Amino acid sequence: MSLADSRAREGAPVRGRPRSEAVERSIIEGVMKLLEDGVPLAELSIERVARTAGVGKATIYRRWAGKEELFVDVLRAAEPADPVLPGTSMRDDLVVLLEALRRHGLRKRSSAILYNVHAQMKSSPKLWAVYHATVIEPRRRTTSDVLRRGQENGELRADVDIELVSDLFTGPILVRTVMRPDATLDDDLPERIVDTVLEGLRPGAA
């Protein structure tokens, strides 16, 4: 799915004339090149991005309102697509979601761009807010939707706090990725997390 299609799906306005995927890709790759060269986010101006990508500033502004929105799309382009859920059970869907999160953690560890940009992004409240709204929140909603379906299907107790339970599932991988980079992200970690948490949350559990 293209970045334009992704934003359209989320209800974001698409400005200006129809997008050229080749031009959009050259701009995003221009930002990535600057990041690879060690240029901090704070020093990345639209003018500098335009020179690197070989386009005019107006070309960039027809596609993005400013550099914060552009940076979010750069991060989105560097991340894997959202996983397709099997829909066979709440457990199976949760395992697939956590596997995607585990793989993202591994990529973040191995990618200097992802690691440095995420670290720098948190010093920019506006950029972090945009990233949170367009990337993090949609993924949290997906997890919450899976849990609510589990409640409706009798796979999850009806009295649990969905937001809290969502954190219980995703928290271990996030902790190992961000706070414990020396900890392992084993292949079977998603299944172990899901089964451990569900043991106490199934209907009839003590």
C-alpha positions in Angstrom: 0.0 0.0 0.0 1.3 3.4 -0.9 1.8 6.2 1.6 -1.0 8.2 -0.1 -3.4 5.2 0.1 -2.5 4.7 3.8 -3.3 8.3 4.6 -6.5 8.2 2.6 -7.6 5.1 4.5 -7.0 6.9 7.8 -9.1 9.9 6.7 -6.2 12.3 6.2 -6.6 14.9 3.5 -4.6 14.5 0.3 -3.5 17.9 -0.9 -2.7 19.2 -4.3 -2.4 17.4 -7.6 -2.2 13.6 -7.8 0.9 12.1 -6.2 3.8 10.7 -8.1 5.0 7.6 -6.3 8.5 8.0 -7.8 8.8 11.6 -6.6 7.5 10.7 -3.2 9.9 7.8 -2.9 12.8 10.0 -3.9 12.0 12.5 -1.2 11.7 9.9 1.5 14.9 8.2 0.4 16.5 11.7 0.5 15.5 12.0 4.1 16.8 8.5 4.9 20.2 9.3 3.2 20.6 12.4 5.4 19.7 10.4 8.5 22.2 7.7 7.5 24.8 10.5 7.2 24.2 11.4 10.8 22.2 14.6 10.3 20.0 15.2 13.4 16.2 15.6 12.9 16.4 19.1 14.2 18.8 20.1 11.4 16.8 18.6 8.6 15.1 21.5 6.9 12.7 21.2 3.9 15.3 23.1 1.9 18.0 20.5 2.7 15.7 17.6 1.9 14.7 19.2 -1.4 18.4 19.6 -2.4 19.2 16.0 -1.5 16.1 14.6 -3.3 16.6 16.8 -6.4 13.2 18.4 -6.2 11.8 21.9 -5.4 10.4 22.8 -2.0 7.0 23.3 -3.6 7.0 19.6 -4.6 7.5 18.6 -1.0 4.8 21.0 0.3 2.3 19.7 -2.2 2.7 16.3 -0.4 3.3 17.2 3.2 2.3 20.2 5.3 5.7 20.3 7.0 8.7 18.3 8.0 6.9 16.7 11.0 4.4 15.0 8.6 7.2 14.1 6.2 9.2 12.5 9.0 6.2 10.4 10.1 6.0 9.0 6.6 9.7 8.3 6.6 9.3 6.2 9.7 6.2 4.5 8.3 8.1 3.6 5.1 10.9 2.1 7.3 8.5 -0.1 9.2 6.9 -3.3 8.0 3.2 -3.4 6.9 0.6 -4.2 9.5 0.1 -7.9 9.8 -2.9 -9.8 8.4 -4.8 -11.4 11.3 -5.9 -15.0 10.8 -9.2 -14.4 12.6 -9.4 -18.0 13.8 -9.3 -17.0 17.5 -8.4 -14.2 19.8 -5.2 -16.1 20.8 -4.1 -16.6 17.3 -4.7 -12.9 16.4 -2.8 -11.8 19.5 0.2 -14.0 18.7 0.4 -12.5 15.2 0.2 -8.9 16.5 3.0 -9.6 19.1 5.1 -11.3 16.5 4.9 -8.2 14.3 5.9 -6.1 17.4 8.8 -8.5 18.1 10.1 -8.2 14.6 9.8 -4.5 14.8 11.9 -4.6 18.0 14.6 -6.7 16.2 14.7 -4.2 13.3 14.9 -1.3 15.7 17.9 -2.9 17.3 19.7 -3.5 14.0 18.7 -0.2 12.3 20.7 2.8 13.3 18.1 5.0 11.5 15.1 3.7 13.4 17.0 3.7 16.8 18.3 7.3 16.4 15.1 8.7 14.9 12.9 7.3 17.6 15.3 8.7 20.3 15.4 12.1 18.6 11.6 12.2 17.9 10.7 12.2 21.6 12.4 15.5 22.0 9.9 17.0 19.5 6.5 17.0 21.2 4.7 17.9 17.9 6.4 15.2 15.9 5.8 12.6 18.6 2.1 13.6 18.8 1.7 13.1 15.0 3.5 9.8 15.1 1.5 8.6 18.1 -1.8 9.5 16.4 -1.0 8.0 13.0 1.1 5.0 13.9 0.8 4.0 17.5 -2.8 4.6 18.2 -4.1 2.7 15.1 -2.1 -0.4 16.3 -3.4 0.0 19.8 -7.0 0.1 18.4 -6.4 -3.1 16.5 -5.2 -4.9 19.6 -8.2 -3.5 21.6 -10.6 -4.7 18.8 -9.2 -8.2 19.0 -9.6 -8.2 22.8 -13.2 -7.0 22.6 -14.0 -9.7 20.0 -12.5 -12.1 22.5 -14.9 -10.9 25.2 -17.9 -11.2 22.8 -16.8 -14.8 21.9 -16.3 -15.8 25.5 -12.5 -16.2 25.1 -11.8 -13.4 27.6 -13.5 -12.4 30.8 -16.1 -9.7 30.4 -15.0 -7.8 33.5 -11.4 -7.0 32.5 -10.1 -3.5 31.5 -9.3 -3.7 27.8 -6.7 -0.9 27.8 -4.9 -2.5 30.8 -5.0 -6.0 29.2 -3.6 -4.6 26.0 -0.6 -3.2 27.9 -0.1 -6.5 29.6 0.3 -8.2 26.2 2.5 -5.6 24.5 4.4 -4.4 27.6 7.0 -7.3 27.8 8.2 -6.8 24.2 8.3 -3.1 24.5 10.3 -3.3 27.8 12.8 -5.7 26.2 13.2 -3.5 23.1 13.5 -0.1 24.8 14.6 -0.6 28.4 16.4 -4.0 28.2 18.2 -4.0 24.8 20.4 -6.9 26.1 17.3 -9.1 26.7 16.4 -11.7 24.1 13.5 -11.5 21.7 13.1 -15.2 21.1 11.0 -16.6 18.3 8.5 -18.1 20.8 8.2 -15.0 22.9 4.8 -13.9 21.5 3.2 -17.3 22.2 4.7 -17.4 25.7 3.4 -13.9 26.5 -0.1 -14.6 25.2 -0.5 -17.9 26.9 0.8 -16.7 30.2 -1.5 -13.7 30.3 -4.5 -15.6 29.0 -4.1 -18.2 31.7 -5.4 -15.7 34.3 -7.9 -13.9 32.0 -10.0 -16.7 30.5 -13.6 -17.1 31.8 -13.6 -19.2 35.0 -10.0 -18.4 35.8 -9.4 -17.9 39.5 
